[in-house]
């Protein structure tokens, strides 16, 4: 969604016009420019608004705002980590003893320049190693200084940030991770024009950086106007038959936002070794499993609760129809 910024006074107060569609706009009045710059990769602005709080704009497109960024970042992180945790048949009090037995749990974050994604990752006490790869050091520094959404995560001893190209990084086989999270640019202009949503990209994730039992998660853009969602899910299913879609409504985006989680999800936690072949949603026992593990972080969360996993996977009918189309095509 392109954004038009018009200066109104010499005090750097601006009118922020969000061009939502061809015949609809949303306006933020009296926004204040906190920081602005042009890196080697993009133009960026950090604004302060009365209704939405701080807001990040990249290349005239709003990325996130303080009021509701947790509706995006929390599902993106907590769904895959909860699914990547060890399976166990005991009730929730057993979580503590199983958590103590987790060794070397590692997470790779591709993108995520605001710092909010790694903020959510370090909420999990058993995570031992977090590697973040974002190409734009200038933007990351601006977000640390002015957004401050990372809540100190960049200073956490478990976090290592490397200014680098995500596409080049996944060509390597130096390290494999329990969870890989792609917080990258939206698939606008067609999946073929966005290398982060292709079958080739997903295959390299699986082959080079994800552990065999690991879980991958990516955002897929807004679902209301995203005509590429079906193709994105189809590409993921070519690599992981157990790729599933879930969603979260983000108010400042004005629509339901889509995600895909994949890998390590085909085995029922109640019956180890037994494959679960439901194509539209993960095994319902996995929801019980997620509820138990999400208790660890839910008190720190603003959006995702231990009772919410199944709701995240309940998709609107028009999205469900797209999923069914992908399932039929994959069976041909």
C-alpha positions as CSV (number, residue, x, y, z in Angstrom):
1,X,0.0,0.0,0.0
2,X,1.8,3.2,-1.1
3,X,1.9,6.1,1.2
4,X,2.0,9.8,0.4
5,X,3.7,12.1,2.9
6,X,3.1,15.9,2.7
7,X,4.8,18.4,4.9
8,X,2.3,20.8,6.4
9,X,4.4,23.1,8.7
10,X,8.0,24.0,9.4
11,X,7.8,21.9,12.5
12,X,8.0,18.7,10.5
13,X,4.4,17.9,11.2
14,X,3.0,16.0,8.2
15,X,-0.2,14.6,6.8
16,X,0.2,10.9,6.2
17,X,-2.1,9.5,3.5
18,X,-2.3,5.7,3.2
19,X,-3.6,4.8,-0.3
20,X,-5.4,1.6,0.7
21,X,-6.9,1.0,-2.7
22,X,-7.9,2.9,-5.9
23,X,-10.9,4.4,-4.2
24,X,-10.0,4.4,-0.5
25,X,-7.5,6.3,1.6
26,X,-6.6,6.5,5.3
27,X,-5.2,9.7,6.8
28,X,-3.0,10.2,9.9
29,X,-3.0,13.9,10.8
30,X,-0.3,15.8,12.6
31,X,2.3,13.0,12.4
32,X,5.8,14.0,13.4
33,X,9.0,12.9,11.6
34,X,11.4,11.3,14.2
35,X,14.0,10.1,11.8
36,X,14.5,9.8,8.0
37,X,17.2,8.5,5.8
38,X,18.2,6.8,2.6
39,X,20.4,3.7,2.8
40,X,22.0,1.8,-0.1
41,X,18.8,-0.3,-0.3
42,X,15.8,1.9,0.6
43,X,14.3,5.1,1.8
44,X,12.9,5.0,5.4
45,X,11.1,7.3,7.8
46,X,10.1,6.8,11.4
47,X,7.0,8.8,12.4
48,X,5.2,9.6,15.6
49,X,1.4,9.6,15.3
50,X,-1.2,10.3,18.0
51,X,-3.5,7.4,17.2
52,X,-1.0,4.7,16.1
53,X,2.2,5.6,18.0
54,X,5.5,5.2,16.2
55,X,5.4,4.0,12.7
56,X,8.0,2.7,10.2
57,X,7.7,3.7,6.6
58,X,9.9,2.1,3.9
59,X,9.9,3.3,0.3
60,X,6.5,5.0,0.9
61,X,5.0,1.8,2.3
62,X,3.9,1.4,6.0
63,X,5.6,-1.6,7.5
64,X,4.3,-1.6,11.1
65,X,3.1,0.7,13.8
66,X,3.4,0.7,17.6
67,X,-0.3,0.4,18.2
68,X,-0.7,-3.1,16.8
69,X,2.6,-4.5,15.5
70,X,2.3,-7.3,18.1
71,X,-0.7,-8.8,16.1
72,X,1.9,-9.4,13.3
73,X,5.1,-10.3,15.2
74,X,3.7,-12.5,17.9
75,X,2.0,-15.1,15.6
76,X,5.0,-15.0,13.2
77,X,7.3,-16.1,16.0
78,X,5.3,-18.0,18.6
79,X,3.5,-20.4,16.3
80,X,6.6,-21.9,14.7
81,X,8.6,-22.1,18.0
82,X,5.7,-23.7,19.9
83,X,5.4,-26.3,17.0
84,X,9.1,-27.0,17.0
85,X,9.2,-27.9,20.7
86,X,9.5,-31.6,21.8
87,X,6.3,-33.6,21.7
88,X,5.2,-35.2,25.0
89,X,2.0,-36.9,26.2
90,X,1.9,-35.4,29.7
91,X,-0.4,-32.5,30.8
92,X,0.9,-29.0,30.9
93,X,2.7,-29.2,34.3
94,X,5.3,-31.3,32.5
95,X,6.3,-28.4,30.3
96,X,8.9,-27.2,32.8
97,X,10.7,-30.5,33.0
98,X,10.8,-30.9,29.2
99,X,12.0,-27.3,28.8
100,X,14.9,-28.1,31.1
101,X,15.9,-30.9,28.7
102,X,16.1,-28.8,25.6
103,X,19.6,-28.2,24.5
104,X,21.0,-25.9,21.7
105,X,17.6,-24.7,20.4
106,X,18.4,-22.2,17.7
107,X,16.4,-19.7,15.6
108,X,17.3,-18.0,12.4
109,X,15.5,-14.7,11.5
110,X,15.7,-13.5,8.0
111,X,14.8,-9.8,7.8
112,X,13.1,-8.2,10.8
113,X,14.9,-4.9,10.8
114,X,12.5,-3.3,13.4
115,X,13.9,-5.7,16.1
116,X,10.4,-6.8,17.1
117,X,10.8,-10.3,15.7
118,X,13.9,-11.1,17.8
119,X,12.2,-9.5,20.8
120,X,9.5,-12.2,20.5
121,X,12.1,-14.9,20.0
122,X,14.1,-14.2,23.2
123,X,10.9,-14.4,25.3
124,X,11.5,-18.2,25.1
125,X,13.9,-19.1,27.8
126,X,15.1,-22.3,26.2
127,X,16.3,-20.6,23.0
128,X,20.1,-20.7,23.1
129,X,21.1,-19.0,19.9
130,X,19.4,-16.4,17.7
131,X,20.9,-15.3,14.4
132,X,19.3,-12.4,12.5
133,X,20.2,-11.6,8.9
134,X,19.1,-8.2,7.6
135,X,20.7,-6.5,4.7
136,X,20.2,-2.9,5.9
137,X,22.5,-1.9,8.8
138,X,21.4,1.8,8.5
139,X,17.7,0.9,8.9
140,X,18.4,-1.5,11.8
141,X,20.4,1.2,13.6
142,X,17.6,3.8,13.1
143,X,15.1,1.3,14.5
144,X,17.2,0.6,17.5
145,X,17.7,4.3,18.2
146,X,14.2,5.6,17.4
147,X,11.6,2.8,17.3
148,X,13.1,0.8,20.3
149,X,10.7,-2.0,19.7
150,X,13.4,-4.6,20.3
151,X,13.1,-4.0,24.1
152,X,16.8,-4.6,24.4
153,X,16.8,-7.9,22.4
154,X,19.8,-6.7,20.3
155,X,21.8,-6.6,23.6
156,X,20.7,-10.2,24.6
157,X,23.8,-12.4,24.7
158,X,21.9,-15.0,22.7
159,X,21.4,-12.7,19.7
160,X,23.8,-12.2,16.9
161,X,22.9,-9.7,14.1
162,X,24.7,-9.9,10.8
163,X,24.2,-7.2,8.1
164,X,23.9,-9.5,5.1
165,X,21.8,-10.7,2.2
166,X,19.3,-13.4,3.2
167,X,19.4,-15.0,-0.2
168,X,23.2,-15.4,-0.1
169,X,23.1,-16.7,3.5
170,X,20.8,-19.6,2.8
171,X,23.2,-20.8,0.0
172,X,25.5,-21.9,2.9
173,X,25.3,-25.0,4.9
174,X,27.3,-23.8,7.9
175,X,24.6,-24.1,10.5
176,X,21.1,-25.6,10.8
177,X,18.4,-24.2,13.0
178,X,15.3,-25.6,14.8
179,X,13.2,-22.7,13.6
180,X,13.7,-20.4,10.5
181,X,11.5,-17.2,10.4
182,X,11.3,-15.1,7.2
183,X,10.2,-11.6,8.1
184,X,10.8,-10.2,4.6
185,X,9.2,-7.9,2.1
186,X,5.6,-8.6,0.8
187,X,5.1,-10.7,-2.3
188,X,3.8,-7.7,-4.3
189,X,4.0,-7.6,-8.0
190,X,3.8,-11.3,-8.3
191,X,5.5,-14.2,-6.6
192,X,7.8,-14.6,-9.6
193,X,9.1,-11.1,-8.9
194,X,9.7,-11.8,-5.2
195,X,12.4,-14.4,-4.7
196,X,11.5,-14.9,-1.1
197,X,8.3,-16.8,-2.0
198,X,9.5,-19.2,-4.7
199,X,9.8,-22.9,-4.5
200,X,13.6,-22.5,-5.0
201,X,13.8,-20.2,-1.9
202,X,11.9,-22.7,0.2
203,X,13.9,-25.6,-1.0
204,X,17.2,-23.9,0.0
205,X,15.7,-23.2,3.4
206,X,14.9,-26.9,3.8
207,X,18.2,-28.2,2.3
208,X,20.7,-25.8,3.8
209,X,19.6,-24.1,7.0
210,X,16.6,-26.0,8.6
211,X,17.1,-29.1,10.8
212,X,15.3,-32.2,9.5
213,X,12.7,-31.8,12.3
214,X,12.7,-28.0,12.2
215,X,9.9,-25.6,11.5
216,X,9.8,-22.8,8.9
217,X,7.5,-19.8,9.1
218,X,6.9,-16.8,6.7
219,X,4.5,-14.0,6.3
220,X,2.6,-14.0,3.0
221,X,1.0,-10.5,2.9
222,X,-2.5,-9.4,3.4
223,X,-5.2,-11.9,2.4
224,X,-8.0,-9.5,1.2
225,X,-6.2,-8.2,-1.9
226,X,-3.4,-10.7,-2.2
227,X,-4.0,-12.6,-5.4
228,X,-0.6,-14.4,-4.9
229,X,-1.5,-16.2,-1.7
230,X,-2.6,-19.4,-3.5
231,X,0.6,-19.5,-5.5
232,X,2.7,-18.9,-2.4
233,X,1.0,-21.7,-0.5
234,X,1.4,-24.0,-3.5
235,X,5.1,-23.3,-3.7
236,X,5.5,-24.1,-0.1
237,X,3.6,-27.3,-0.4
238,X,5.9,-28.5,-3.2
239,X,8.7,-28.5,-0.6
240,X,6.8,-29.4,2.5
241,X,3.5,-31.3,2.0
242,X,2.7,-30.3,5.6
243,X,2.7,-26.5,4.9
244,X,-0.3,-24.8,6.6
245,X,-1.7,-21.3,6.5
246,X,-2.8,-19.2,9.5
247,X,-3.7,-15.6,9.9
248,X,-4.0,-12.6,12.3
249,X,-6.0,-9.4,11.8
250,X,-3.7,-6.4,12.0
251,X,-5.8,-3.2,12.4
252,X,-3.3,-0.7,10.8
253,X,-3.1,-3.0,7.8
254,X,-6.9,-2.9,7.5
255,X,-7.0,-6.6,6.7
256,X,-6.3,-10.2,7.8
257,X,-2.6,-10.9,7.4
258,X,-1.4,-14.3,6.2
259,X,1.4,-16.6,7.3
260,X,2.6,-20.1,6.3
261,X,4.2,-22.6,8.8
262,X,5.8,-25.8,7.5
263,X,8.1,-28.6,8.3
264,X,8.2,-31.2,11.1
265,X,4.4,-31.2,11.5
266,X,3.3,-34.5,10.0
267,X,3.6,-36.6,13.0
268,X,0.8,-36.8,15.6
269,X,2.2,-36.0,19.1
270,X,-0.1,-38.7,20.6
271,X,1.1,-41.4,18.2
272,X,4.9,-40.9,17.4
273,X,5.8,-42.2,14.0
274,X,2.2,-42.0,12.7
275,X,1.8,-39.5,9.9
276,X,-1.1,-37.1,9.9
277,X,-2.5,-36.4,6.5
278,X,-5.0,-33.6,7.0
279,X,-4.2,-31.1,4.3
280,X,-6.1,-28.0,5.6
281,X,-4.9,-27.8,9.2
282,X,-2.3,-29.4,11.4
283,X,-3.3,-32.4,13.5
284,X,-5.6,-31.2,16.3
285,X,-3.3,-32.8,18.9
286,X,-0.7,-30.2,17.8
287,X,-3.1,-27.5,19.0
288,X,-3.1,-29.1,22.4
289,X,0.7,-29.3,22.2
290,X,1.0,-25.6,21.3
291,X,-1.4,-24.6,24.1
292,X,0.9,-26.2,26.7
293,X,4.1,-24.6,25.4
294,X,2.5,-21.2,24.8
295,X,1.9,-20.9,28.6
296,X,5.6,-20.1,28.9
297,X,5.3,-16.8,27.0
298,X,1.6,-15.7,27.1
299,X,1.9,-13.5,30.2
300,X,4.5,-11.4,28.2
301,X,2.4,-11.3,25.1
302,X,-0.2,-8.8,24.0
303,X,-1.9,-10.9,21.3
304,X,-1.1,-14.6,21.2
305,X,-2.5,-16.6,24.1
306,X,-2.2,-20.3,24.9
307,X,-5.9,-20.7,24.1
308,X,-5.6,-19.2,20.6
309,X,-3.6,-21.6,18.3
310,X,-6.7,-23.2,16.7
311,X,-8.3,-19.8,16.1
312,X,-5.2,-18.6,14.2
313,X,-5.7,-21.5,11.8
314,X,-9.4,-20.8,11.2
315,X,-9.3,-19.0,7.9
316,X,-12.0,-17.0,6.0
317,X,-13.9,-19.0,3.5
318,X,-12.3,-17.4,0.5
319,X,-8.9,-18.3,1.8
320,X,-10.0,-21.8,2.7
321,X,-11.2,-22.3,-0.9
322,X,-7.8,-21.3,-2.1
323,X,-6.2,-23.8,0.2
324,X,-8.5,-26.5,-1.1
325,X,-7.6,-25.6,-4.7
326,X,-3.9,-26.1,-3.8
327,X,-4.7,-29.4,-2.2
328,X,-6.5,-30.7,-5.3
329,X,-3.8,-29.5,-7.6
330,X,-1.1,-31.2,-5.5
331,X,-2.9,-34.5,-5.7
332,X,-3.1,-34.5,-9.5
